[in-house]
Protein backbone atom coordinates (compact mmCIF):
# COMPACT_ATOMS: atom_id res chain seq x y z
CA UNK A 1 0.00 0.00 0.00
CA UNK A 2 1.33 3.42 -0.94
CA UNK A 3 2.01 5.96 1.78
CA UNK A 4 -0.47 8.79 2.16
CA UNK A 5 2.28 11.42 2.03
CA UNK A 6 3.46 10.17 -1.34
CA UNK A 7 -0.07 10.38 -2.72
CA UNK A 8 -0.63 13.88 -1.34
CA UNK A 9 2.58 15.05 -3.03
CA UNK A 10 1.62 13.41 -6.33
CA UNK A 11 -1.84 14.99 -6.33
CA UNK A 12 -0.29 18.41 -5.67
CA UNK A 13 -1.81 18.91 -2.24
CA UNK A 14 1.54 19.53 -0.54
CA UNK A 15 5.14 20.07 -1.58
CA UNK A 16 7.71 17.39 -0.81
CA UNK A 17 9.76 19.66 1.47
CA UNK A 18 6.69 20.70 3.48
CA UNK A 19 5.76 17.03 3.90
CA UNK A 20 9.24 16.21 5.18
CA UNK A 21 9.05 19.09 7.65
CA UNK A 22 5.57 18.03 8.81
CA UNK A 23 6.86 14.51 9.52
CA UNK A 24 9.73 15.92 11.58
CA UNK A 25 7.49 18.26 13.60
CA UNK A 26 4.54 15.91 14.10
CA UNK A 27 4.06 14.85 17.73
CA UNK A 28 4.74 11.20 18.45
CA UNK A 29 1.60 9.08 18.15
CA UNK A 30 -0.18 11.60 15.91
CA UNK A 31 -1.46 10.38 12.55
CA UNK A 32 0.18 12.37 9.76
CA UNK A 33 -3.11 13.13 7.99
CA UNK A 34 -4.59 14.60 11.17
CA UNK A 35 -1.42 16.63 11.73
CA UNK A 36 -1.45 18.02 8.19
CA UNK A 37 -5.07 19.15 8.63
CA UNK A 38 -4.45 20.59 12.09
CA UNK A 39 -1.50 22.63 10.79
CA UNK A 40 -3.62 23.69 7.78
CA UNK A 41 -1.18 22.24 5.25
CA UNK A 42 -3.98 20.29 3.56
CA UNK A 43 -7.77 20.20 3.65
CA UNK A 44 -10.00 17.35 4.77
CA UNK A 45 -11.08 16.95 1.15
CA UNK A 46 -7.46 16.55 0.02
CA UNK A 47 -6.89 13.92 2.69
CA UNK A 48 -10.11 12.16 1.72
CA UNK A 49 -9.11 12.08 -1.93
CA UNK A 50 -5.65 10.74 -1.09
CA UNK A 51 -7.10 8.12 1.26
CA UNK A 52 -9.48 6.96 -1.46
CA UNK A 53 -6.55 6.58 -3.86
CA UNK A 54 -4.59 4.70 -1.19
CA UNK A 55 -7.47 2.26 -0.65
CA UNK A 56 -8.43 2.00 -4.31
CA UNK A 57 -11.97 3.25 -3.85
CA UNK A 58 -13.83 6.26 -5.26
CA UNK A 59 -13.99 9.43 -3.19
CA UNK A 60 -17.34 11.08 -2.51
CA UNK A 61 -17.54 14.46 -0.81
CA UNK A 62 -20.72 14.19 1.25
CA UNK A 63 -22.05 17.26 2.94
CA UNK A 64 -23.23 16.03 6.37
CA UNK A 65 -26.03 18.60 6.40
CA UNK A 66 -27.63 16.92 3.38
CA UNK A 67 -27.52 13.33 4.65
CA UNK A 68 -30.92 12.23 5.96
CA UNK A 69 -31.30 9.56 8.62
Secondary structure, DSSP 8 states (H G I E B T S, - for coil): ---HHHHHHHTTSS-HHHHHHHHHHS-TT--HHHHHHHTTSS-HHHHHHHHHHHHT-------TTT---
